Amino acid sequence: MAVIFLFIDGVGLGDENEHNPWYIYETPGINQILNGKSLTHQAVGQYGHDTVLSALDATLGVSELPQSATGQATIFTGRNAPEAMGMHMNGLPNRELRAWVERDNLYTQFSQRKWSATFTNAYTTEFNKRAATQEGRISVSTAAILSSGSPLRYLPDLQRGEAVFHDLTRRTLKRFIPDMKEVTPELAAQHLWHISSVYDMVVHEFFLSDRAGHSQDPELVKWVIHHYDRFLAELVRVKKDEDTIVLVSDHGNSEDLRVPTHTYNEVPLLLIGDIEALFSLTHLSDLTHVKPLLHALVARKKESII
């Protein structure tokens, strides 16, 4: 009985047109989830008794294009980071934003409520040796999990099936470790689901989607969409009825290959499972509402056990 929280970087809800790879490329897994529709703005709505696709505002009342650091900070804290910082901030968080995230985030909030949560992404030992890491130049997701005192997962965990690499298949890792065996996105999904069996919430971050959008490389974008679609489909297949999958992005990008930048498009929040938790919220319109949704999902699961 767990919440599986999937953060996918740089995916907005574009329109059904030839510029949107999430529409023109085949996504049989997403199509099955959304009754034949693709991951576009036109697909927003409820599907059956357990699936809802919502559109969230990523601009958060601050002009200029939404960016990664503040978007992710908002998702992982439930507070409006662009408003607090006075701007959208790209890339890795600076010292001020990092400290802002570390003070209060999903992991520390869950710990205070005696709930368990873990970040499932695997790190290399080289990560800790990098000058950037030692200087504190780390991602929002890394800063958040470290602030809770929880350990990171490393390659031995990955090889035991107790972690998932950021690209799902370990393809990126194999470039640096030739002996590393690639896995299918389906196996990555099974590993993630296995980890979720002993936590209230597990988190996975996938950021190749944002890199692919910036590159405007149709082949890379196609690879990303194909493999993530398979990963998501397998998660839906193996999850138990009492599990809930929540997928969200921080800003648009890969849904419009005409531009190498981010977009103003709303972002998806796809929930598969306990959709009643959505109706317990006062608002579900922007990135600040992801945190209360995740809290509501776990609280409802705890109450159902009592």
C-alpha positions in Angstrom: 0.0 0.0 0.0 2.1 2.9 -1.3 2.1 6.1 -3.2 4.5 6.0 -6.2 5.5 9.5 -7.0 7.0 10.0 -10.5 8.7 13.3 -11.2 9.3 13.7 -15.0 11.3 16.8 -16.0 10.2 19.1 -18.8 6.9 17.7 -20.0 4.1 20.1 -20.6 0.6 19.4 -21.9 0.8 20.5 -25.6 -1.8 20.4 -28.2 -2.6 17.6 -30.7 -0.3 18.8 -33.5 2.8 17.8 -35.5 5.1 19.7 -33.2 4.3 17.6 -30.1 6.3 14.4 -29.9 4.0 13.1 -27.1 1.2 13.2 -29.6 2.9 12.1 -32.9 5.0 9.2 -31.4 3.3 6.0 -30.4 2.6 5.7 -26.7 0.5 2.5 -26.3 0.8 2.5 -22.5 -0.4 6.1 -22.1 -3.1 5.5 -24.7 -4.4 2.6 -22.7 -4.4 4.6 -19.5 -6.2 7.5 -21.2 -8.7 5.5 -23.2 -6.9 6.0 -26.5 -5.8 9.6 -26.0 -2.2 10.9 -25.9 -0.6 13.0 -23.1 -1.9 16.3 -24.4 -4.0 19.2 -23.1 -7.1 17.7 -24.9 -6.8 14.6 -22.7 -7.4 16.3 -19.4 -10.3 14.6 -17.6 -11.3 11.6 -15.6 -11.0 8.0 -17.0 -13.1 5.3 -15.3 -13.1 5.1 -11.5 -9.4 5.4 -10.8 -7.6 7.7 -13.3 -7.5 11.5 -13.6 -5.3 13.7 -15.8 -5.2 17.3 -14.5 -3.4 20.4 -15.8 -1.3 22.4 -13.4 0.0 26.0 -13.8 3.8 26.1 -13.6 4.2 29.9 -13.9 3.0 30.4 -10.3 2.2 34.1 -10.8 5.7 35.0 -11.8 6.4 36.3 -15.3 9.0 34.7 -17.7 9.4 31.0 -18.5 9.1 28.5 -15.7 12.4 26.9 -14.7 13.6 23.7 -13.2 15.1 24.8 -9.8 12.1 26.8 -8.6 9.6 24.4 -10.2 11.1 21.4 -8.5 11.5 23.3 -5.2 7.7 24.1 -5.3 6.8 20.5 -6.0 9.0 19.1 -3.2 8.0 21.7 -0.6 4.4 22.7 -1.4 5.5 26.4 -1.3 5.7 28.9 -4.1 9.5 29.0 -4.8 9.4 31.6 -7.7 7.4 33.9 -5.5 9.8 33.5 -2.6 12.9 33.9 -4.7 11.4 36.7 -6.8 12.0 34.9 -10.1 12.1 31.6 -11.8 15.5 30.0 -11.4 16.9 27.4 -13.7 19.3 24.4 -13.3 20.5 23.6 -9.9 19.3 25.7 -6.9 21.6 28.4 -5.6 22.6 28.4 -1.9 19.5 30.4 -0.9 17.0 28.2 -2.7 18.8 25.0 -1.5 18.5 26.1 2.1 14.9 27.1 1.6 14.2 23.5 0.3 16.2 21.9 3.1 14.2 23.6 5.8 11.0 22.0 4.9 10.2 19.4 2.2 8.2 16.3 1.5 10.7 14.0 3.2 11.0 16.1 6.4 7.2 16.6 6.5 6.7 12.8 6.2 9.2 12.1 8.9 7.4 14.5 11.2 4.2 12.6 10.6 6.0 9.2 11.2 5.5 8.3 7.6 8.2 6.7 5.5 9.4 8.0 2.2 12.5 7.3 0.0 14.2 8.6 -3.1 14.8 5.6 -5.4 17.3 7.1 -7.9 20.8 5.5 -7.8 24.0 7.6 -7.5 27.5 6.7 -8.3 30.3 7.0 -5.7 31.9 9.6 -8.1 29.0 11.9 -7.4 30.2 12.5 -3.8 33.7 13.2 -5.1 32.7 15.9 -7.6 33.8 19.4 -6.8 30.3 20.6 -7.6 28.7 18.2 -5.1 31.2 19.2 -2.4 30.4 22.8 -3.0 26.7 22.1 -2.6 25.7 22.4 -6.2 23.2 19.6 -6.2 19.6 19.1 -7.5 16.5 20.0 -5.5 15.6 16.3 -5.2 19.1 15.5 -3.8 19.0 18.4 -1.4 15.6 17.3 -0.2 16.4 13.7 0.5 19.7 14.6 2.2 18.1 17.1 4.5 15.9 14.3 6.0 19.0 12.3 7.0 18.0 9.5 4.7 20.8 7.7 2.8 21.2 7.9 -0.9 21.1 4.7 -3.0 24.2 3.7 -4.9 25.2 1.2 -7.6 25.3 -1.9 -5.3 21.6 -1.1 -4.5 20.9 -0.7 -8.2 22.4 -4.1 -9.0 20.3 -5.7 -6.3 17.2 -4.2 -7.8 16.8 -1.8 -4.8 17.3 1.4 -6.8 16.4 2.7 -10.3 18.7 4.7 -12.5 17.5 8.1 -13.7 17.2 6.9 -17.3 15.5 3.7 -16.3 17.5 1.4 -18.5 21.1 2.3 -17.2 22.0 3.2 -20.8 23.7 6.4 -19.7 25.6 4.5 -17.0 26.9 1.9 -19.4 28.9 4.6 -21.2 31.0 5.0 -18.1 30.8 1.4 -16.8 31.0 -0.9 -19.9 30.3 -4.0 -17.8 27.0 -2.5 -16.5 24.1 -4.5 -18.0 21.2 -2.5 -19.4 17.7 -3.4 -18.2 14.3 -3.0 -19.8 12.0 -0.2 -18.6 9.7 -2.9 -17.5 12.3 -4.3 -15.1 13.0 -0.9 -13.8 9.3 -0.5 -13.1 9.2 -3.8 -11.3 12.2 -2.8 -9.1 10.4 0.5 -8.2 7.2 -1.3 -7.3 9.2 -3.8 -5.2 10.8 -0.9 -3.3 7.4 0.7 -2.7 6.2 -2.3 -0.7 8.0 -1.2 2.4 7.4 2.6 2.2 4.5 4.9 2.4 5.9 6.9 -0.6 8.6 6.3 -3.1 10.0 8.9 -5.5 11.7 8.6 -8.8 13.1 11.4 -10.9 13.4 11.2 -14.7 15.2 14.2 -16.4 16.2 12.9 -19.8 12.9 14.3 -21.1 14.0 17.9 -20.4 17.5 17.2 -21.9 15.8 15.8 -25.0 13.6 18.8 -25.4 16.5 21.2 -25.1 18.4 19.2 -27.7 15.5 19.2 -30.2 16.8 15.8 -31.2 13.8 13.9 -32.5 15.5 10.5 -32.1 16.4 11.2 -28.5 12.9 12.5 -27.8 11.5 9.3 -29.4 13.7 7.1 -27.3 12.7 8.9 -24.1 9.0 8.7 -24.9 9.1 5.1 -26.0 10.9 3.9 -22.9 9.0 6.1 -20.4 5.7 4.9 -21.9 6.8 1.3 -21.3 7.9 2.0 -17.8 4.6 3.7 -16.9 2.6 0.9 -18.5 4.4 -1.7 -16.5 3.9 0.2 -13.3 0.2 0.3 -13.9 0.2 -3.4 -14.7 2.0 -4.5 -11.5 0.5 -2.0 -9.0 -2.0 -3.3 -6.5 -5.5 -1.8 -6.2 -4.5 0.0 -3.0 -1.4 1.6 -4.6 -1.6 5.0 -6.2 0.7 6.4 -9.0 1.2 10.2 -9.2 3.1 11.6 -12.2 3.9 15.3 -12.4 6.3 17.6 -14.3 7.9 21.0 -13.4 7.5 22.9 -16.6 6.9 22.4 -20.3 9.6 21.7 -22.9 9.7 18.4 -24.7 6.1 18.7 -26.0 7.2 21.4 -28.5 10.2 20.7 -30.6 10.0 24.0 -32.4 11.8 25.7 -29.6 14.9 24.7 -27.5 13.5 26.5 -24.4 10.9 25.7 -21.8 7.3 26.6 -22.6 4.4 28.3 -20.8 2.2 25.2 -21.2 0.5 23.7 -18.2 2.0 20.5 -16.9 0.4 17.1 -16.3 -0.6 15.7 -13.0 -1.6 12.1 -13.8 -3.2 10.1 -10.9 -3.9 6.4 -11.1 -5.4 4.9 -8.0 -7.2 6.8 -5.2 -8.8 9.6 -7.1 -11.1 10.4 -4.1 -8.0 12.1 -2.6 -8.3 14.7 -5.3 -11.8 15.6 -4.2 -10.6 16.2 -0.6 -8.5 19.1 -1.8 -9.7 22.7 -1.9 -7.5 23.5 -4.9 -5.6 21.5 -7.6 -4.5 24.1 -10.1 -0.7 24.7 -9.7 2.5 23.1 -8.5 2.0 24.1 -4.9 -0.9 21.6 -4.7 1.2 18.5 -5.4 2.4 18.4 -1.8 -1.1 18.4 -0.2 -2.3 15.8 -2.6 0.6 13.4 -1.7 -0.1 14.0 2.0 -3.8 13.4 1.5 -3.1 10.1 -0.4 -0.9 8.7 2.4 -3.3 10.0 5.2 -6.2 8.2 3.5 -4.3 5.0 3.2 -3.3 5.2 6.9 -6.9 5.8 7.9 -8.1 2.8 5.8 -5.8 0.5 7.8 -7.2 1.6 11.2 
